[in-house]
Amino acid sequence: MLAMTCDLHVHFPHSSRSRAWDGGGHRASLAMRLALGRRVLAQGGLAASSEDALAFLAGCMDRASTDQFVVLALDEPRFEDGTAANAGYFADNDTVARFCDGHPRSRFGASVHPYRPDACVELERLTGRGACLVKWLPSYQRIDPASPRCIPFYEALAHFRLPLLSHTGVEHFLPGGDRRFNDPERLALALHHRVTVIAAHCGARLMLHEPCRFE
C-alpha cells in the first residue's frame, strides 16, 4: 500500500470581518509579500469574500500531488481578560469549515484561543464540525502556552484527542506580541496534560542572526 501524503499546514485567506492588508492601516509584512507575491496581493487583500482568493487556493490544492490538506483557521488575538484584540488578520472557523466541505481532499484545522470564556464549549462544537486539530500562533494571538490558564483547554484537547499544532520560532508573517510565547519549551505544559503537540517549524529560524531551537 502506498503511503498517503498530507500537508498539515495550509493557511486560509482573510475572513470577511478581517481588515485587508492594504487597507485600514494594515499592510503585509515583507515576509508575507515575498511569500505570496504580487499576484495575490494585487487583489487588494485576501478577504474570504474574494472568490479569486479562494479559487487561487483551491487551484493550488488541485494541482498538487498531495493526497490531503489540513486548511487552518486562526482565532482572533485576545487580551488577558479574554476580550478580542481586534487585530488585522484572522480566519474564521466556520468559514474554513465550509471551504473544506466543498473540497474533498481538505480537512478542517480549527483554531480556538484558550483565554476566550467559551473556549472549551467552542472546542466541543468544532470537534463536532469535523476539526482534526487546533492551530495556535502564540505570539500573534497573545497565547502563553505555559500559562496555567491553558490547563482546562489542554484537558479538553486531550479528552477529544485533538492534536495541538503550535507555531514555534520567530514569526515574520504576523509580527508583534511576545516572541517568548513561541519557545517550544513553553509547550511542555500541554504535554504534561497528555496533549499531542506538533511544534510547527521545529523552533527553527529564518534569518541567521535569530535564535534557533532546531538541532
N, CA, C and O of each residue as an XYZ file, in Angstrom:
860
protein
N       0.849     -1.190      0.000
C       0.000      0.000      0.000
C       0.890      1.248      0.000
O       1.836      1.346      0.782
N       0.580      2.181     -0.871
C       1.347      3.412     -0.949
C       1.036      4.317      0.235
O      -0.105      4.390      0.692
N       2.057      5.002      0.722
C       1.858      5.934      1.835
C       1.087      7.158      1.366
O       1.273      7.631      0.244
N       0.222      7.666      2.232
C      -0.531      8.876      1.927
C       0.259     10.092      2.386
O       0.832     10.097      3.475
N       0.284     11.116      1.550
C       0.943     12.367      1.923
C      -0.103     13.393      2.327
O      -1.142     13.528      1.680
N       0.183     14.115      3.406
C      -0.764     15.102      3.931
C      -0.016     16.372      4.303
O       0.960     16.329      5.052
N      -0.472     17.493      3.783
C       0.067     18.802      4.151
C      -0.754     19.318      5.329
O      -1.934     19.636      5.176
N      -0.131     19.401      6.503
C      -0.845     19.789      7.721
C      -0.888     21.293      7.944
O      -1.377     21.740      8.981
N      -0.393     22.082      7.005
C      -0.165     23.494      7.318
C      -0.542     24.397      6.145
O       0.310     25.082      5.580
N      -1.822     24.393      5.786
C      -2.315     25.238      4.695
C      -3.040     26.433      5.293
O      -4.063     26.271      5.958
N      -2.517     27.627      5.063
C      -3.133     28.832      5.611
C      -4.291     29.294      4.736
O      -4.273     29.142      3.515
N      -5.293     29.859      5.393
C      -6.515     30.306      4.725
C      -6.498     31.826      4.584
O      -5.977     32.521      5.457
N      -7.070     32.357      3.480
C      -7.154     33.815      3.329
C      -7.983     34.463      4.434
O      -8.597     33.784      5.257
N      -7.981     35.791      4.429
C      -8.741     36.583      5.400
C     -10.183     36.131      5.510
O     -10.802     35.748      4.517
N     -10.712     36.175      6.713
C     -12.158     36.094      6.872
C     -12.763     37.460      6.573
O     -12.066     38.474      6.589
N     -14.054     37.480      6.302
C     -14.682     38.687      5.780
C     -14.647     39.854      6.754
O     -14.694     41.006      6.323
N     -14.564     39.589      8.072
C     -14.511     40.686      9.038
C     -13.088     41.162      9.309
O     -12.893     42.139     10.031
N     -12.079     40.478      8.733
C     -10.705     40.928      8.905
C     -10.460     42.159      8.054
O     -11.148     42.379      7.058
N      -9.489     42.955      8.443
C      -9.111     44.111      7.649
C      -8.129     43.674      6.570
O      -7.202     42.910      6.838
N      -8.335     44.161      5.351
C      -7.438     43.798      4.257
C      -6.041     44.325      4.530
O      -5.865     45.329      5.220
N      -5.051     43.636      3.982
C      -3.666     44.038      4.231
C      -3.368     45.426      3.683
O      -2.514     46.125      4.228
N      -4.040     45.837      2.635
C      -3.743     47.128      2.024
C      -4.754     48.193      2.423
O      -4.870     49.223      1.759
N      -5.475     47.952      3.492
C      -6.442     48.937      3.957
C      -6.493     48.940      5.464
O      -6.002     48.012      6.107
N      -7.079     49.966      6.032
C      -7.240     50.026      7.469
C      -5.940     50.139      8.226
O      -5.881     49.835      9.417
N      -4.877     50.581      7.532
C      -3.597     50.755      8.197
C      -2.835     49.470      8.404
O      -1.803     49.474      9.076
N      -3.313     48.356      7.842
C      -2.627     47.081      7.996
C      -2.053     46.667      6.647
O      -2.796     46.412      5.699
N      -0.733     46.601      6.568
C      -0.078     46.160      5.355
C       0.668     44.858      5.628
O       1.096     44.591      6.751
N       0.810     44.064      4.586
C       1.522     42.799      4.740
C       2.974     43.047      5.108
O       3.585     44.008      4.640
N       3.521     42.186      5.941
C       4.935     42.263      6.273
C       5.754     41.931      5.036
O       5.229     41.404      4.055
N       7.055     42.245      5.087
C       7.935     41.927      3.966
C       7.923     40.432      3.689
O       7.881     40.013      2.532
N       7.960     39.627      4.744
C       7.943     38.173      4.554
C       6.660     37.721      3.872
O       6.689     36.842      3.010
N       5.524     38.323      4.256
C       4.250     37.981      3.632
C       4.258     38.322      2.148
O       3.801     37.532      1.321
N       4.780     39.498      1.812
C       4.797     39.921      0.414
C       5.703     39.029     -0.428
O       5.357     38.678     -1.556
N       6.851     38.666      0.112
C       7.760     37.804     -0.626
C       7.152     36.426     -0.844
O       7.345     35.822     -1.899
N       6.425     35.931      0.139
C       5.857     34.587      0.040
C       4.655     34.539     -0.899
O       4.523     33.608     -1.694
N       3.791     35.526     -0.811
C       2.559     35.499     -1.596
C       2.739     36.045     -3.002
O       2.086     35.594     -3.943
N       3.628     37.014     -3.138
C       3.870     37.575     -4.451
C       2.814     38.581     -4.864
O       1.774     38.717     -4.220
N       3.095     39.271     -5.931
C       2.220     40.356     -6.384
C       0.869     39.858     -6.862
O      -0.132     40.566     -6.753
N       0.838     38.642     -7.393
C      -0.408     38.154     -7.981
C      -1.541     38.133     -6.966
O      -2.656     38.559     -7.265
N      -1.254     37.632     -5.756
C      -2.300     37.520     -4.743
C      -2.570     38.862     -4.093
O      -3.727     39.248     -3.925
N      -1.509     39.584     -3.724
C      -1.695     40.852     -3.030
C      -2.344     41.906     -3.919
O      -2.951     42.851     -3.414
N      -2.224     41.757     -5.232
C      -2.840     42.711     -6.142
C      -4.357     42.687     -6.055
O      -5.020     43.587     -6.570
N      -4.915     41.664     -5.407
C      -6.363     41.587     -5.249
C      -6.871     42.586     -4.219
O      -8.079     42.717     -4.023
N      -5.954     43.290     -3.562
C      -6.363     44.280     -2.570
C      -6.648     43.666     -1.223
O      -7.425     44.208     -0.437
N      -6.021     42.533     -0.952
C      -6.237     41.859      0.329
C      -6.846     40.494      0.112
O      -7.397     40.212     -0.952
N      -6.747     39.655      1.111
C      -7.195     38.282      0.988
C      -8.482     38.049      1.763
O      -8.539     37.157      2.610
N      -9.506     38.831      1.490
C     -10.781     38.645      2.176
C     -11.447     37.372      1.696
O     -11.383     37.033      0.514
N     -12.095     36.658      2.628
C     -12.759     35.415      2.256
C     -13.923     35.665      1.320
O     -14.403     34.728      0.683
N     -14.393     36.902      1.214
C     -15.445     37.230      0.269
C     -14.906     37.299     -1.147
O     -15.692     37.369     -2.092
N     -13.603     37.281     -1.326
C     -12.997     37.343     -2.644
C     -12.994     35.960     -3.267
O     -12.270     35.073     -2.813
N     -13.789     35.770     -4.293
C     -13.834     34.481     -4.967
C     -12.500     34.158     -5.611
O     -12.121     32.990     -5.704
N     -11.782     35.182     -6.056
C     -10.487     34.950     -6.685
C      -9.494     34.347     -5.701
O      -8.741     33.438     -6.053
N      -9.491     34.850     -4.470
C      -8.543     34.337     -3.476
C      -8.825     32.874     -3.153
O      -7.902     32.065     -3.058
N     -10.095     32.537     -2.987
C     -10.445     31.157     -2.671
C     -10.209     30.238     -3.861
O      -9.794     29.091     -3.692
N     -10.473     30.743     -5.068
C     -10.214     29.944     -6.265
C      -8.722     29.694     -6.436
O      -8.307     28.621     -6.873
N      -7.919     30.699     -6.086
C      -6.465     30.548     -6.157
C      -6.000     29.448     -5.207
O      -5.185     28.606     -5.584
N      -6.514     29.451     -3.982
C      -6.155     28.424     -3.004
C      -6.596     27.047     -3.477
O      -5.824     26.089     -3.425
N      -7.842     26.948     -3.940
C      -8.357     25.661     -4.403
C      -7.565     25.147     -5.597
O      -7.310     23.948     -5.711
N      -7.177     26.060     -6.488
C      -6.396     25.660     -7.654
C      -5.036     25.112     -7.276
O      -4.571     24.130     -7.855
N      -4.397     25.748     -6.304
C      -3.097     25.253     -5.831
C      -3.232     23.846     -5.263
O      -2.376     22.992     -5.494
N      -4.301     23.611     -4.525
C      -4.521     22.288     -3.944
C      -4.817     21.258     -5.028
O      -4.327     20.130     -4.972
N      -5.617     21.650     -6.011
C      -5.988     20.714     -7.073
C      -4.776     20.284     -7.895
O      -4.697     19.139     -8.342
N      -3.839     21.199     -8.092
C      -2.666     20.890     -8.912
C      -1.593     20.104     -8.157
O      -0.712     19.505     -8.773
N      -1.665     20.106     -6.849
C      -0.641     19.445     -6.038
C      -0.839     17.932     -6.036
O      -1.954     17.434     -6.193
N       0.261     17.217     -5.856
C       0.199     15.753     -5.806
C      -0.104     15.237     -4.403
O      -0.225     14.029     -4.198
N      -0.227     16.145     -3.438
C      -0.525     15.774     -2.055
C      -1.915     15.149     -1.959
O      -2.848     15.585     -2.632
N      -2.044     14.126     -1.118
C      -3.329     13.427     -1.006
C      -4.361     14.209     -0.204
O      -5.529     14.266     -0.586
N      -3.936     14.817      0.912
C      -4.865     15.561      1.758
C      -4.203     16.837      2.269
O      -2.980     16.937      2.365
N      -5.053     17.806      2.593
C      -4.590     19.088      3.111
C      -5.375     19.430      4.372
O      -6.590     19.236      4.421
N      -4.692     19.932      5.378
C      -5.373     20.483      6.544
C      -5.361     21.999      6.398
O      -4.307     22.630      6.467
N      -6.542     22.577      6.196
C      -6.676     24.020      5.998
C      -6.947     24.660      7.358
O      -7.856     24.251      8.081
N      -6.144     25.666      7.694
C      -6.100     26.178      9.062
C      -6.896     27.459      9.268
O      -6.749     28.428      8.523
N      -7.730     27.446     10.280
C      -8.328     28.683     10.783
C      -7.317     29.366     11.702
O      -6.302     28.774     12.068
N      -7.599     30.610     12.069
C      -6.778     31.315     13.062
C      -7.698     32.205     13.874
O      -8.212     33.206     13.373
N      -7.905     31.835     15.140
C      -8.786     32.601     16.021
C      -8.197     33.988     16.275
O      -6.989     34.197     16.157
N      -9.066     34.921     16.624
C      -8.623     36.291     16.856
C      -7.705     36.392     18.073
O      -7.903     35.680     19.057
N      -6.696     37.279     18.014
C      -5.892     37.551     19.211
C      -6.774     38.091     20.330
O      -7.782     38.750     20.077
N      -6.383     37.806     21.566
C      -7.176     38.247     22.712
C      -6.278     38.781     23.818
O      -5.113     38.406     23.947
N      -6.870     39.676     24.613
C      -6.167     40.207     25.775
C      -6.250     39.205     26.926
O      -6.905     38.169     26.818
N      -5.579     39.529     28.020
C      -5.549     38.641     29.182
C      -6.944     38.335     29.720
O      -7.191     37.246     30.237
N      -7.860     39.308     29.596
C      -9.211     39.095     30.121
C     -10.113     38.338     29.151
O     -11.290     38.121     29.442
N      -9.577     37.939     28.009
C     -10.335     37.149     27.055
C     -11.060     37.941     25.989
O     -11.648     37.346     25.086
N     -11.037     39.273     26.062
C     -11.702     40.081     25.043
C     -10.858     40.130     23.776
O      -9.630     40.061     23.831
N     -11.533     40.249     22.635
C     -10.842     40.261     21.349
C      -9.984     41.509     21.209
O     -10.385     42.600     21.615
N      -8.799     41.341     20.629
C      -7.859     42.450     20.460
C      -8.090     43.219     19.170
O      -7.446     44.242     18.937
N      -9.013     42.735     18.320
C      -9.348     43.410     17.062
C      -8.118     43.645     16.194
O      -7.908     44.744     15.680
N      -7.317     42.611     16.038
C      -6.145     42.693     15.175
C      -6.567     42.591     13.711
O      -7.736     42.351     13.409
N      -5.619     42.773     12.819
C      -5.946     42.859     11.404
C      -6.322     41.550     10.748
O      -7.123     41.548      9.812
N      -5.774     40.437     11.202
C      -5.980     39.183     10.481
C      -6.537     38.096     11.392
O      -6.089     37.925     12.525
N      -7.500     37.381     10.886
C      -7.917     36.107     11.477
C      -8.647     35.322     10.402
O      -9.086     35.889      9.402
N      -8.777     34.033     10.603
C      -9.505     33.175      9.672
C     -10.569     32.433     10.470
O     -10.256     31.574     11.294
N     -11.816     32.771     10.220
C     -12.956     32.284     10.990
C     -13.140     30.772     10.839
O     -13.044     30.233      9.737
N     -13.404     30.103     11.953
C     -13.547     28.648     11.942
C     -14.642     28.164     11.003
O     -14.420     27.243     10.217
N     -15.808     28.768     11.075
C     -16.919     28.284     10.258
C     -16.687     28.538      8.776
O     -17.115     27.748      7.934
N     -16.011     29.640      8.452
C     -15.686     29.920      7.056
C     -14.735     28.863      6.506
O     -14.916     28.376      5.391
N     -13.729     28.515      7.291
C     -12.775     27.489      6.863
C     -13.458     26.129      6.765
O     -13.202     25.376      5.825
N     -14.320     25.807      7.719
C     -15.026     24.522      7.690
C     -15.896     24.401      6.442
O     -15.953     23.339      5.824
N     -16.573     25.488      6.073
C     -17.401     25.455      4.860
C     -16.543     25.255      3.619
O     -16.924     24.517      2.710
N     -15.393     25.905      3.580
C     -14.483     25.717      2.447
C     -14.083     24.248      2.341
O     -14.072     23.680      1.249
N     -13.759     23.643      3.466
C     -13.351     22.236      3.458
C     -14.495     21.315      3.048
O     -14.263     20.275      2.433
N     -15.725     21.689      3.384
C     -16.884     20.891      2.973
C     -16.945     20.751      1.456
O     -17.386     19.724      0.940
N     -16.502     21.784      0.746
C     -16.575     21.780     -0.710
C     -15.352     21.223     -1.404
O     -15.291     21.207     -2.634
N     -14.374     20.765     -0.636
C     -13.136     20.254     -1.226
C     -12.780     18.928     -0.544
O     -12.229     18.926      0.557
N     -13.089     17.817     -1.187
C     -12.969     16.500     -0.547
C     -11.564     16.162     -0.044
O     -11.425     15.356      0.876
N     -10.531     16.753     -0.619
C      -9.165     16.421     -0.195
C      -8.699     17.282      0.977
O      -7.571     17.132      1.445
N      -9.539     18.160      1.442
C      -9.133     19.048      2.535
C      -9.811     18.647      3.838
O     -10.922     18.117      3.846
N      -9.107     18.916      4.951
C      -9.646     18.681      6.290
C      -9.562     19.976      7.073
O      -8.711     20.827      6.814
N     -10.446     20.106      8.019
C     -10.621     21.353      8.765
C      -9.693     21.405      9.971
O      -9.773     20.563     10.865
N      -8.808     22.405      9.988
C      -7.971     22.670     11.148
C      -8.521     23.863     11.908
O      -8.455     24.991     11.419
N      -9.057     23.634     13.083
C      -9.697     24.701     13.859
C      -8.657     25.535     14.597
O      -7.484     25.169     14.672
N      -9.107     26.657     15.137
C      -8.262     27.492     15.995
C      -9.145     28.085     17.085
O     -10.126     28.771     16.799
N      -8.789     27.814     18.332
C      -9.560     28.315     19.471
C      -8.596     28.931     20.466
O      -7.663     28.273     20.927
N      -8.821     30.189     20.794
C      -7.980     30.869     21.784
C      -8.361     30.370     23.174
O      -9.535     30.425     23.540
N      -7.397     29.884     23.959
C      -7.744     29.305     25.262
C      -8.218     30.315     26.291
O      -8.768     29.923     27.319
N      -8.018     31.624     26.042
C      -8.443     32.639     27.007
C      -9.899     33.049     26.825
O     -10.472     33.689     27.707
N     -10.506     32.693     25.696
C     -11.891     33.103     25.488
C     -12.790     32.374     26.483
O     -12.547     31.207     26.788
N     -13.818     33.038     26.991
C     -14.651     32.431     28.043
C     -15.300     31.114     27.639
O     -15.523     30.244     28.480
N     -15.603     30.968     26.352
C     -16.285     29.761     25.880
C     -15.334     28.795     25.187
O     -15.768     28.015     24.339
N     -14.045     28.828     25.524
C     -13.044     28.069     24.773
C     -13.371     26.580     24.702
O     -13.344     25.998     23.618
N     -13.674     25.966     25.819
C     -13.918     24.521     25.832
C     -15.234     24.163     25.140
O     -15.338     23.125     24.486
N     -16.227     25.024     25.288
C     -17.505     24.808     24.598
C     -17.311     24.931     23.094
O     -17.849     24.134     22.326
N     -16.543     25.927     22.677
C     -16.275     26.119     21.255
C     -15.467     24.950     20.693
O     -15.699     24.518     19.564
N     -14.532     24.447     21.469
C     -13.756     23.297     21.015
C     -14.659     22.090     20.787
O     -14.511     21.380     19.793
N     -15.587     21.860     21.698
C     -16.518     20.741     21.525
C     -17.366     20.929     20.271
O     -17.597     19.980     19.522
N     -17.828     22.161     20.048
C     -18.642     22.441     18.852
C     -17.852     22.162     17.580
O     -18.364     21.541     16.649
N     -16.610     22.620     17.542
C     -15.802     22.472     16.336
C     -15.347     21.033     16.132
O     -15.117     20.606     15.000
N     -15.217     20.286     17.221
C     -14.937     18.858     17.088
C     -16.087     18.175     16.360
O     -15.871     17.332     15.489
N     -17.305     18.545     16.722
C     -18.467     18.019     16.029
C     -18.566     18.483     14.595
O     -19.210     17.836     13.768
N     -17.933     19.596     14.299
C     -17.918     20.150     12.933
C     -16.858     19.479     12.067
O     -16.777     19.735     10.865
N     -16.053     18.625     12.677
C     -15.072     17.878     11.893
C     -13.632     18.311     12.060
O     -12.772     17.887     11.288
N     -13.345     19.147     13.050
C     -11.966     19.601     13.248
C     -11.044     18.415     13.523
O     -11.392     17.505     14.276
N      -9.863     18.439     12.901
C      -8.904     17.346     13.095
C      -7.718     17.773     13.948
O      -6.926     16.928     14.367
N      -7.581     19.073     14.214
C      -6.536     19.588     15.091
C      -6.872     21.025     15.450
O      -7.837     21.595     14.941
N      -6.061     21.608     16.338
C      -6.204     23.017     16.717
C      -4.890     23.728     16.437
O      -3.816     23.241     16.792
N      -4.988     24.882     15.796
C      -3.816     25.670     15.411
C      -3.667     26.902     16.305
O      -4.635     27.618     16.563
N      -2.431     27.137     16.775
C      -2.099     28.365     17.503
C      -0.897     29.044     16.861
O       0.007     28.394     16.337
N      -0.916     30.363     16.919
C       0.273     31.169     16.642
C       0.465     32.032     17.894
O      -0.017     33.163     17.938
N       1.160     31.516     18.905
C       1.131     32.120     20.242
C       1.492     33.599     20.308
O       0.787     34.366     20.963
N       2.566     34.020     19.651
C       2.973     35.425     19.769
C       1.903     36.351     19.217
O       1.545     37.331     19.870
N       1.386     36.064     18.035
C       0.385     36.926     17.406
C      -0.948     36.868     18.141
O      -1.599     37.896     18.328
N      -1.356     35.680     18.557
C      -2.654     35.533     19.223
C      -2.615     35.910     20.704
O      -3.657     35.951     21.359
N      -1.430     36.182     21.234
C      -1.244     36.552     22.646
C      -1.575     35.384     23.571
O      -2.245     35.551     24.589
N      -1.094     34.206     23.200
C      -1.297     32.998     23.997
C       0.036     32.592     24.623
O       1.028     32.417     23.916
N       0.058     32.445     25.926
C       1.230     31.884     26.590
C       0.961     30.405     26.847
O       0.208     30.077     27.764
N       1.556     29.499     26.062
C       1.267     28.072     26.231
C       1.660     27.517     27.594
O       1.192     26.448     27.986
N       2.521     28.238     28.324
C       2.949     27.776     29.646
C       2.073     28.309     30.772
O       2.318     28.005     31.940
N       1.059     29.097     30.440
C       0.195     29.681     31.461
C      -0.777     28.640     32.022
O      -1.350     27.858     31.263
N      -0.967     28.624     33.337
C      -1.970     27.723     33.926
C      -3.378     27.974     33.387
O      -4.246     27.108     33.500
N      -3.611     29.146     32.805
C      -4.928     29.430     32.228
C      -5.260     28.471     31.092
O      -6.431     28.275     30.767
N      -4.239     27.873     30.487
C      -4.461     26.966     29.365
C      -4.832     25.548     29.804
O      -5.247     24.735     28.978
N      -4.686     25.248     31.088
C      -4.865     23.867     31.545
C      -6.257     23.311     31.233
O      -6.340     22.196     30.717
N      -7.366     24.027     31.518
C      -8.673     23.465     31.158
C      -8.792     23.171     29.666
O      -9.418     22.188     29.269
N      -8.196     24.020     28.850
C      -8.254     23.791     27.405
C      -7.406     22.583     27.024
O      -7.811     21.789     26.174
N      -6.248     22.435     27.635
C      -5.426     21.256     27.369
C      -6.167     19.978     27.749
O      -6.098     18.978     27.034
N      -6.864     20.013     28.858
C      -7.621     18.836     29.278
C      -8.727     18.515     28.277
O      -9.022     17.348     28.021
N      -9.336     19.559     27.712
C     -10.367     19.345     26.693
C      -9.755     18.777     25.413
O     -10.329     17.882     24.793
N      -8.596     19.292     25.021
C      -7.914     18.746     23.843
C      -7.616     17.263     24.029
O      -7.838     16.459     23.123
N      -7.114     16.908     25.205
C      -6.808     15.504     25.474
C      -8.078     14.653     25.460
O      -8.071     13.523     24.973
N      -9.159     15.201     25.996
C     -10.431     14.468     26.028
C     -10.919     14.163     24.617
O     -11.360     13.048     24.338
N     -10.839     15.152     23.727
C     -11.320     14.964     22.357
C     -10.250     14.374     21.437
O     -10.505     14.126     20.259
N      -9.056     14.151     21.982
C      -7.940     13.574     21.229
C      -7.603     14.405     19.997
O      -7.353     13.873     18.915
N      -7.602     15.701     20.184
C      -7.227     16.611     19.101
C      -5.789     17.074     19.303
O      -5.451     17.543     20.390
N      -4.936     16.956     18.293
C      -3.573     17.472     18.406
C      -3.566     19.000     18.419
O      -4.478     19.648     17.906
N      -2.524     19.552     19.013
C      -2.283     20.992     19.001
C      -1.121     21.275     18.065
O       0.002     20.838     18.316
N      -1.383     22.000     16.990
C      -0.357     22.448     16.050
C      -0.002     23.881     16.419
O      -0.788     24.796     16.176
N       1.171     24.082     17.000
C       1.541     25.402     17.509
C       2.808     25.899     16.832
O       3.798     25.174     16.728
N       2.766     27.140     16.375
C       3.954     27.749     15.768
C       5.061     27.844     16.807
O       4.814     28.205     17.958
N       6.281     27.518     16.396
C       7.448     27.714     17.248
C       8.525     28.433     16.451
O       8.616     28.280     15.233
N       9.336     29.217     17.144
C      10.359     30.011     16.474
C       9.857     31.406     16.158
O       8.701     31.740     16.417
N      10.748     32.220     15.592
C      10.412     33.609     15.282
C       9.329     33.656     14.212
O       9.373     32.898     13.243
N       8.360     34.545     14.388
C       7.263     34.733     13.429
C       7.507     35.997     12.615
O       7.751     37.067     13.174
N       7.441     35.868     11.277
C       7.677     37.010     10.395
C       6.418     37.466      9.673
O       6.268     38.657      9.399
N       5.510     36.549      9.361
C       4.324     36.922      8.594
C       3.395     37.819      9.399
O       2.898     38.824      8.891
N       3.164     37.457     10.646
C       2.270     38.214     11.524
C       3.069     38.619     12.758
O       2.919     38.011     13.818
N       3.909     39.632     12.633
C       4.788     40.019     13.739
C       4.020     40.695     14.863
O       2.837     41.010     14.735
N       4.721     40.906     15.961
C       4.102     41.542     17.118
C       3.904     40.542     18.236
O       4.138     39.345     18.070
N       3.472     41.047     19.374
C       3.259     40.183     20.520
C       4.567     39.813     21.196
O       5.614     40.397     20.916
N       4.496     38.847     22.076
C       5.644     38.408     22.858
C       6.267     37.182     22.197
O       5.686     36.097     22.223
N       7.436     37.352     21.610
C       8.081     36.252     20.896
C       8.435     35.085     21.804
O       8.595     33.959     21.332
N       8.559     35.340     23.090
C       8.876     34.251     24.013
C       7.785     33.187     24.016
O       8.052     32.028     24.336
N       6.558     33.569     23.663
C       5.461     32.605     23.638
C       5.675     31.519     22.580
O       5.048     30.462     22.649
N       6.555     31.770     21.599
C       6.811     30.797     20.534
C       7.934     29.816     20.882
O       8.304     28.986     20.052
N       8.471     29.902     22.083
C       9.518     28.979     22.512
C       8.915     27.584     22.677
O       7.959     27.425     23.437
N       9.446     26.568     21.987
C       8.843     25.227     22.088
C       8.821     24.665     23.505
O       7.991     23.810     23.813
N       9.722     25.132     24.373
C       9.718     24.628     25.742
C       8.450     25.026     26.497
O       8.090     24.390     27.487
N       7.776     26.076     26.034
C       6.552     26.510     26.701
C       5.392     25.555     26.423
O       4.329     25.674     27.033
N       5.595     24.611     25.505
C       4.564     23.614     25.203
C       4.636     22.410     26.136
O       3.825     21.490     26.026
N       5.601     22.409     27.050
C       5.745     21.275     27.972
C       4.495     21.075     28.819
O       4.147     19.943     29.156
N       3.815     22.170     29.166
C       2.597     22.055     29.975
C       1.525     21.269     29.233
O       0.804     20.474     29.835
N       1.420     21.491     27.925
C       0.453     20.731     27.126
C       0.799     19.243     27.126
O      -0.087     18.399     27.261
N       2.067     18.925     26.978
C       2.494     17.524     27.006
C       2.190     16.886     28.358
O       1.793     15.723     28.433
N       2.380     17.658     29.418
C       2.104     17.154     30.767
C       0.637     16.764     30.919
O       0.298     15.873     31.697
N      -0.229     17.444     30.165
C      -1.665     17.154     30.237
C      -2.122     16.249     29.086
O      -3.288     16.259     28.692
N      -1.175     15.470     28.562
C      -1.461     14.394     27.606
C      -1.965     14.891     26.252
O      -2.692     14.178     25.561
N      -1.587     16.094     25.876
C      -1.946     16.620     24.560
C      -0.881     16.199     23.549
O       0.316     16.284     23.825
N      -1.324     15.749     22.387
C      -0.396     15.520     21.281
C      -0.019     16.872     20.690
O      -0.888     17.608     20.221
N       1.265     17.203     20.709
C       1.732     18.521     20.284
C       2.563     18.401     19.013
O       3.469     17.571     18.930
N       2.252     19.228     18.030
C       3.052     19.356     16.813
C       3.698     20.734     16.857
O       3.014     21.751     16.746
N       5.017     20.765     17.019
C       5.746     22.036     17.103
C       6.113     22.472     15.689
O       7.150     22.078     15.155
N       5.249     23.291     15.090
C       5.457     23.711     13.707
C       6.785     24.450     13.560
O       7.131     25.303     14.378
N       7.510     24.112     12.518
C       8.799     24.729     12.156
C       9.936     24.322     13.096
O      11.070     24.769     12.919
N       9.647     23.485     14.086
C      10.687     22.920     14.966
C      11.512     23.980     15.680
O      12.660     23.721     16.041
N      10.958     25.158     15.889
C      11.706     26.215     16.560
C      12.863     26.740     15.744
O      13.785     27.347     16.288
N      12.826     26.510     14.435
C      13.929     26.918     13.567
C      13.862     28.413     13.268
O      12.890     29.082     13.617
N      14.893     28.921     12.626
C      14.979     30.346     12.316
C      14.894     30.575     10.817
O      15.117     29.663     10.021
N      14.568     31.807     10.443
C      14.579     32.224      9.045
C      15.855     32.994      8.729
O      16.451     32.807      7.668
N      16.275     33.861      9.652
C      17.481     34.668      9.482
C      18.614     34.102     10.343
O      18.369     33.544     11.413
N      19.841     34.250      9.872
C      20.979     33.662     10.570
C      21.186     34.229     11.968
O      21.705     33.541     12.846
N      20.781     35.485     12.180
C      21.028     36.110     13.475
C      19.979     35.734     14.524
O      20.120     36.102     15.691
N      18.940     35.014     14.130
C      17.849     34.706     15.047
C      18.151     33.454     15.874
O      18.922     32.596     15.445
N      17.544     33.351     17.054
C      17.731     32.137     17.857
C      17.129     30.924     17.164
O      16.144     31.046     16.435
N      17.709     29.778     17.385
C      17.245     28.544     16.745
C      17.220     27.423     17.774
O      18.195     27.213     18.495
N      16.098     26.701     17.840
C      15.967     25.580     18.769
C      16.032     24.244     18.037
O      15.831     23.190     18.640
N      16.313     24.289     16.733
C      16.357     23.067     15.927
C      17.806     22.619     15.785
O      18.644     23.367     15.281
N      18.096     21.415     16.225
C      19.462     20.887     16.150
C      19.467     19.560     15.400
O      20.524     18.952     15.229
